[in-house]
Every structure is written in structure tokens, then in C-alpha cells.
Amino acid sequence: MMLSSMSQITLGSADWNFWPITRDYSQIFGYVRDLHIQSVELGIYQPSQELAPRPLKELTEKAKSSNLQITAVLFSLTSDLWGEGAFSNNKSRFLEEFKFFLTALETQGIKCANVWTGVDLVDSNPEEVAKTLTKMNLLAQNFSGTVSIEYKEGTYFQDAQTTLDLLQEFENLKILLDTGHAYALNENPENLVELLSKHEKLGSIHLGDAQIGESDDDLPCGRIHNFGLFVEALENLHLPIVANFDLYGAAMDPLGPGPRSIVTESLRHLQDCGL
């Protein structure tokens, strides 16, 4: 949904928030629609398979039939598929998959290409990562949307400042700001909005809450922190922003209230904050 007359924030939900219930996209998109949310972010692991022409067409058609727009796709690099590294392993097929990723999104007009690497850790080879970033930057030059790299404690892109320093020279690569990861690092998301936008590095946004030191919390927005100043900082940019709820940790909690409840809780909190 596009929120408020002044705001250019497109607010949606990641599909993976509903994976604990089902992997059937007709049902997932129905849950999102029933919450009066009009946009969604897809989570994928192998672009050449999950975003091949036929499955991608099926996904986009299902989204359209539910009156949803796919605004973003997150390409996650996990240890089961990239055990020897991705950014840090130039012998891997990551760049081939990344090129396919961008091409597939371009064909469907999806403008937010997000990447998270959980396999390239803090001790990864800097020279290998730099080579990969250089090639990613060249590939992103031909993409009409925005490529954003998500940072998280424990990975090579371990915090906002480190990621900003690493990406400063790459004009076509931006930063995915996950508020939950920021809170876990004791960072201030509203200050980061200003810092990253100042350096023209603010890309996509994931919305969630967390306690310090708990980067996998993915709690509903507002459970611990008030998002009022963060929302104000976003609106003050007067720029198009794509933000999606990322609540997977809470969604997976067998003792929690469940995916639909935590997305609703997050949505209500942001509405209370003025969106």
C-alpha cells in the first residue's frame, strides 16, 4: 500500500512470514490481501530455478489475481547451498545466479533486488569479496531497479558502518536496512536513514523489532521499540521507499501468536506511528 499523501513509502509483507503456515502462494497471497496489504516481497534461494520463466510467470499471475504487487525479491545465500562461500568464493556460481536474478526481475518490472549472504562471515577474504562486489556493481549498472545488500551481525556485512564503507565506491549497490538487525546491534534506525540517504546508499527496508544482541528475533514492530521517529525520518526523505515486514523469527516461534497476528500487530503499530 502507498501510505499517506506526503509519504512515498510502499509497505508490504515478505512471503516468508507465512511459510510456517504454508508454501502455497495462492494461500500466502490471500493472507496478505486479507490484511489489506497490497505488496509483497518474495524470498528465494536459487534464482535460476525459482525465477525461471514458468515459475516466475505463475507467481506473478497469482499475485495479480490477489491484487498484489511484487515489489521486491530477496536472494538469500545459505550454507546448505553455498557452503564454501559466495561473495568470498569466486569459484562459486554466485555471479551467474546474480545475473540471472537481475534479468528475471527486469522481465517482470520488479524494482528491488535484495541480497543477503549468511555464508560469507566476518573472517572472509576481503580481496575475494571486493572482486565480487566489483562485478556485481557492473551487472547492476544494467538493472533499472535497485540492488541492495542486507547486513547482519556475524556476517561479512556485519553492521551499517562497515557495509557503508565497503559499498561506498560502488555506485550501483545500496544497503538494505533491516530495523531488527539494527536494533540488535544497538544502532539507531532513524539516524541510519539520514546517514545512508546522505551517502545515497539507502535501498530497500525490512521491518522488524529485536532486543540487543538478538539479530534473529524478528519481533513484531513496536514490541520493544517505538517506530515513530523512524517513520518520521523516512517520510522526511520524500523519496520512494519500499519496506516489507520481515518477522520470520517470530513467525517460526511455536509459542507465538502466529504469522497473521504478528503482521497485523506490526501494521497497527506503524499506523499508530502515522503511516
C-alpha positions as CSV (number, residue, x, y, z in Angstrom):
1,M,0.0,0.0,0.0
2,M,1.1,3.6,-0.7
3,L,0.7,5.4,2.6
4,S,-0.3,9.0,3.3
5,S,-0.4,11.8,0.8
6,M,3.2,13.0,1.7
7,S,4.7,9.6,2.2
8,Q,6.2,7.6,-0.7
9,I,6.5,4.5,1.4
10,T,5.2,1.3,-0.2
11,L,4.5,-1.0,2.7
12,G,4.2,-4.7,2.3
13,S,5.0,-8.1,3.8
14,A,7.6,-10.7,3.0
15,D,6.1,-14.0,1.9
16,W,8.4,-15.9,4.3
17,N,6.4,-14.6,7.2
18,F,3.7,-17.0,6.2
19,W,5.9,-20.0,5.4
20,P,5.2,-21.6,8.8
21,I,1.6,-21.9,7.7
22,T,2.0,-22.9,4.1
23,R,4.2,-22.6,1.0
24,D,1.2,-22.5,-1.3
25,Y,1.3,-19.0,-2.8
26,S,-2.3,-18.8,-3.6
27,Q,-2.9,-19.1,0.2
28,I,0.1,-16.8,1.1
29,F,-1.1,-14.0,-1.2
30,G,-4.6,-14.5,0.1
31,Y,-3.4,-13.9,3.7
32,V,-1.5,-10.8,2.6
33,R,-4.5,-9.4,0.7
34,D,-6.9,-10.1,3.7
35,L,-4.7,-7.9,5.9
36,H,-5.3,-5.1,3.4
37,I,-1.7,-5.1,2.3
38,Q,-1.1,-4.6,-1.5
39,S,2.5,-5.5,-1.9
40,V,4.8,-8.5,-1.2
41,E,8.5,-9.4,-1.2
42,L,9.5,-12.9,-2.3
43,G,12.2,-15.0,-0.7
44,I,14.3,-17.2,-2.9
45,Y,17.5,-19.2,-2.8
46,Q,18.2,-20.3,-6.4
47,P,17.2,-17.7,-9.0
48,S,17.8,-20.0,-12.0
49,Q,15.3,-22.4,-10.6
50,E,12.8,-20.3,-8.6
51,L,12.8,-17.4,-11.1
52,A,12.9,-19.5,-14.3
53,P,10.3,-18.2,-16.8
54,R,7.5,-20.6,-16.0
55,P,7.6,-20.5,-12.1
56,L,8.1,-16.7,-12.2
57,K,5.1,-16.2,-14.5
58,E,3.0,-18.4,-12.3
59,L,4.0,-16.4,-9.2
60,T,3.3,-13.0,-10.9
61,E,-0.1,-14.2,-12.2
62,K,-1.1,-15.5,-8.7
63,A,0.0,-12.1,-7.2
64,K,-2.1,-10.2,-9.7
65,S,-5.1,-12.4,-9.2
66,S,-4.9,-11.4,-5.5
67,N,-4.5,-7.7,-6.4
68,L,-0.9,-7.7,-5.1
69,Q,2.3,-6.2,-6.5
70,I,5.6,-8.0,-6.1
71,T,7.8,-5.1,-5.1
72,A,11.0,-6.9,-4.1
73,V,12.7,-10.3,-4.1
74,L,15.3,-11.4,-1.5
75,F,18.1,-13.7,-2.8
76,S,19.4,-15.4,0.3
77,L,22.7,-17.2,0.3
78,T,22.6,-20.0,2.9
79,S,25.1,-22.6,3.9
80,D,23.3,-25.6,2.5
81,L,23.7,-24.2,-1.0
82,W,26.8,-22.1,-0.6
83,G,28.8,-23.9,2.0
84,E,32.2,-22.7,0.6
85,G,31.1,-19.1,0.4
86,A,29.5,-16.9,-2.3
87,F,30.8,-13.3,-2.3
88,S,34.1,-14.7,-0.8
89,N,34.4,-17.6,-3.2
90,N,35.0,-16.5,-6.8
91,K,34.9,-20.2,-7.9
92,S,31.2,-20.3,-6.9
93,R,28.3,-19.8,-9.3
94,F,27.1,-16.8,-7.3
95,L,27.7,-14.2,-10.1
96,E,25.9,-16.4,-12.6
97,E,22.9,-16.7,-10.3
98,F,23.1,-13.0,-9.5
99,K,23.0,-12.1,-13.2
100,F,20.0,-14.4,-13.8
101,F,18.4,-12.9,-10.7
102,L,18.5,-9.3,-12.1
103,T,17.5,-10.4,-15.6
104,A,14.4,-12.3,-14.2
105,L,13.3,-9.3,-12.1
106,E,13.8,-7.0,-15.1
107,T,11.4,-9.0,-17.2
108,Q,8.6,-8.6,-14.6
109,G,9.4,-4.9,-13.7
110,I,10.3,-5.8,-10.1
111,K,12.5,-3.0,-9.0
112,C,14.0,-4.2,-5.7
113,A,16.7,-6.8,-6.0
114,N,17.8,-7.7,-2.5
115,V,20.7,-9.9,-1.5
116,W,21.6,-11.4,1.9
117,T,24.6,-13.6,2.5
118,G,24.7,-15.8,5.6
119,V,27.7,-17.8,4.3
120,D,30.3,-15.0,4.0
121,L,31.3,-14.4,7.6
122,V,33.4,-11.7,9.2
123,D,36.7,-13.5,8.5
124,S,36.0,-13.9,4.8
125,N,38.8,-12.9,2.3
126,P,38.5,-9.2,1.7
127,E,40.1,-9.4,-1.8
128,E,37.7,-12.0,-2.9
129,V,34.7,-10.1,-1.6
130,A,35.9,-6.9,-3.3
131,K,36.2,-8.7,-6.7
132,T,32.7,-10.0,-6.4
133,L,31.3,-6.5,-5.4
134,T,33.1,-5.0,-8.5
135,K,31.4,-7.5,-10.8
136,M,28.1,-7.1,-9.1
137,N,28.3,-3.3,-9.5
138,L,28.9,-3.8,-13.2
139,L,25.9,-6.1,-13.6
140,A,23.7,-3.8,-11.5
141,Q,24.5,-1.0,-13.9
142,N,22.1,-2.5,-16.5
143,F,19.3,-3.1,-14.0
144,S,16.6,-0.5,-14.0
145,G,15.8,-1.0,-10.3
146,T,17.9,-1.0,-7.1
147,V,20.3,-3.7,-5.8
148,S,20.5,-3.7,-2.0
149,I,22.8,-5.8,0.2
150,E,21.5,-6.7,3.6
151,Y,23.8,-6.5,6.6
152,K,23.6,-8.6,9.8
153,E,25.7,-9.3,12.8
154,G,28.1,-12.1,12.3
155,T,28.3,-11.8,8.5
156,Y,30.9,-10.1,6.4
157,F,28.5,-7.2,6.2
158,Q,28.3,-7.0,9.9
159,D,26.9,-3.6,10.6
160,A,25.7,-0.4,8.9
161,Q,29.0,1.5,9.1
162,T,31.1,-1.5,7.9
163,T,28.7,-2.0,5.0
164,L,28.6,1.6,4.1
165,D,32.5,1.7,4.0
166,L,32.5,-1.5,1.8
167,L,30.0,-0.2,-0.7
168,Q,30.9,3.5,-0.8
169,E,32.9,3.1,-4.1
170,F,30.2,1.0,-5.8
171,E,27.6,3.5,-7.1
172,N,25.1,0.7,-8.2
173,L,25.0,-1.1,-4.9
174,K,22.9,0.1,-2.0
175,I,22.2,-1.1,1.6
176,L,19.2,-3.0,2.8
177,L,18.3,-1.6,6.2
178,D,16.7,-4.2,8.4
179,T,15.4,-2.4,11.6
180,G,15.5,-5.6,13.6
181,H,19.2,-6.2,12.7
182,A,19.9,-2.5,13.5
183,Y,18.2,-2.7,16.9
184,A,20.1,-6.0,17.7
185,L,23.3,-4.1,17.0
186,N,22.2,-1.2,19.2
187,E,22.1,1.0,16.1
188,N,19.6,3.8,15.7
189,P,17.4,3.2,12.6
190,E,16.2,6.8,12.3
191,N,19.8,8.0,12.3
192,L,20.7,5.4,9.8
193,V,18.0,6.6,7.4
194,E,19.6,10.0,7.4
195,L,23.2,8.7,7.2
196,L,22.5,6.2,4.4
197,S,20.4,8.7,2.4
198,K,23.1,11.3,2.7
199,H,25.5,8.9,1.0
200,E,22.8,7.8,-1.5
201,K,23.0,4.3,-0.1
202,L,19.6,3.7,1.3
203,G,18.0,0.9,-0.6
204,S,15.2,-1.5,0.5
205,I,13.9,-1.8,4.1
206,H,12.9,-4.7,6.2
207,L,10.8,-4.0,9.2
208,G,11.0,-5.9,12.5
209,D,12.0,-5.4,16.1
210,A,14.7,-7.0,18.3
211,Q,16.5,-6.9,21.5
212,I,20.2,-6.0,21.7
213,G,22.3,-9.0,20.7
214,E,19.3,-10.9,19.3
215,S,19.6,-10.5,15.5
216,D,17.3,-13.5,14.8
217,D,14.4,-12.1,17.0
218,D,12.4,-10.7,14.0
219,L,9.8,-9.5,16.5
220,P,6.7,-7.6,15.5
221,C,7.3,-3.8,15.0
222,G,6.6,-1.9,18.2
223,R,7.1,-5.0,20.5
224,I,10.2,-3.4,22.1
225,H,10.9,-0.1,20.2
226,N,8.6,2.7,19.1
227,F,8.9,3.3,15.4
228,G,7.6,6.8,15.5
229,L,10.9,8.6,14.9
230,F,11.9,6.0,12.2
231,V,8.7,6.6,10.3
232,E,9.2,10.3,10.6
233,A,12.7,10.0,9.2
234,L,11.5,8.0,6.2
235,E,8.7,10.5,5.4
236,N,11.1,13.4,5.7
237,L,13.1,12.0,2.8
238,H,10.3,12.5,0.3
239,L,11.7,9.6,-1.7
240,P,10.2,6.3,-2.9
241,I,10.8,3.7,-0.2
242,V,9.9,0.0,-0.4
243,A,9.6,-1.5,3.1
244,N,8.4,-5.0,3.9
245,F,7.8,-6.8,7.2
246,D,10.4,-9.4,8.0
247,L,9.2,-11.3,11.0
248,Y,10.4,-14.8,10.3
249,G,11.9,-15.4,13.8
250,A,8.6,-14.6,15.5
251,A,6.6,-16.4,12.8
252,M,8.6,-19.6,13.5
253,D,8.0,-19.4,17.3
254,P,5.7,-22.3,18.2
255,L,4.7,-20.4,21.3
256,G,3.9,-17.2,19.5
257,P,0.5,-15.9,18.2
258,G,1.2,-16.9,14.6
259,P,2.1,-15.2,11.4
260,R,-1.2,-13.4,10.7
261,S,-1.3,-12.0,14.2
262,I,2.3,-10.6,14.2
263,V,1.9,-9.0,10.8
264,T,-1.3,-7.4,12.0
265,E,0.4,-6.2,15.2
266,S,3.3,-4.7,13.1
267,L,0.9,-3.0,10.7
268,R,-1.2,-1.4,13.5
269,H,1.9,-0.1,15.2
270,L,3.1,1.6,12.1
271,Q,-0.3,3.1,11.6
272,D,-0.2,4.4,15.1
273,C,3.1,6.0,14.2
274,G,1.4,8.0,11.5
275,L,1.6,5.8,8.4
